[in-house]
Amino acid sequence: MSKLSSANGAATAATSHDTAGSTAHRWFTMLDQRAVSVGAERWRTQVVGIHEDGSDVWIQLQPLREQLRDLTIRVRPEMSVEDVLSAIETLIRDAARAGRQSV
């Protein structure tokens, strides 16, 4: 499950745990400043928050080219980084389409 929500201003990158071996830290390392391709465009993501909820991890990202929105991804234990990147690409693509349609 993933959703797109409005950001309330500039956020600072943070994780729920500071230890290098934590799940949150690993996801932060894999996704912060990651290049994502959406069609012919390339986006770079910034991790602005991570919350561990049992075996699920909620990751809040912001595409750096779109400062008004953030993406919240629910990552389940069976998901790979490729699964999460695919979900991010879909959310950015859908948001871009919605923005063009509302203008």
N, C-alpha and C positions, 0 to 999 in steps of 0.2 A: 504494500500500500504506500502511496506517496501522495503528496499534495503540494500545491503552490499557494503561498500566502504572502501578504504584504509585509515588508520589513518596516520597522518603526525607526529608521535612521541607521547610521553607520554602526556596524557591530564589530566587536573585536573577536578574533579567533580564540576559541577556548575549547577545552575538553573537560569532561567530568572527572577525569583522573589524570594525575601527572606522571604516573609511573610508565616507564618506557615499554613494559610488557603488556599493558592493558589493551583490551579490545578497542577502546576509544582512541588510544594513541596510535594503534595500527591503522585504523580507518582514517584518522587525521593525516597520517603520513602518506597513505595511498591516494587521498583525494584532494588535499590542499594544493593549490596552484596547478591543478591537473588540467591539461588541454583537452577539450571536448569538441568534437566535430558535429555540427548541425548543418546538414546540407553542405553548401560551399563555404560556410562560415566556421571559424574556430573561436571557441570561447575558452576562458580560463576561469576555474572555480576557486572560490575562497571558502574554506570551512569556517563558519562563524559560531558553531556550537555542536556539541555531541552529548547525548544523554543515553546512558545504558539503563534499560528497563527489563530486568530479568535476562533472558537470552536475546532479546531484541535490542537493536541500537538505532536511535533516532539521530540523523545527521542533518544539520541545517547548513546549507550552502548558499552562496550568492554568486551568480555569474558576474564577473567583474565588468562586463559591458552593459549590464542592466542593474543599476544601483537601486531601483525602486522595488525590486522583488527578491524574495529569497525562496529557496526550495527546501522542503523538508522531506527526507527520504526515510522510510522505515526499513531497516535492514534486518532480515531474519538470518539465523545462523547458517542456513543452507545456501545463501546467496554469495556469489563470487563477486570480485571487483568488476568483472565484465557485466554482470547482471545490474549492478548499481550504476555503472557508467551508462548502460543502455537506458535505464530509468531516468537518469539525469538528462540525457539527450532528448528523450521523449518529452519531458517536462518543459525544457527550454523551447523545443519546436512548437509544442502546443501553446505555450505562453506567447511566443512570437506571432503565431497565427491569430490568437485571440486579440492581441494588440493591434494587428493590422485590420481586423474586422470591426473593432470598436472605434476606429478613427473616422 
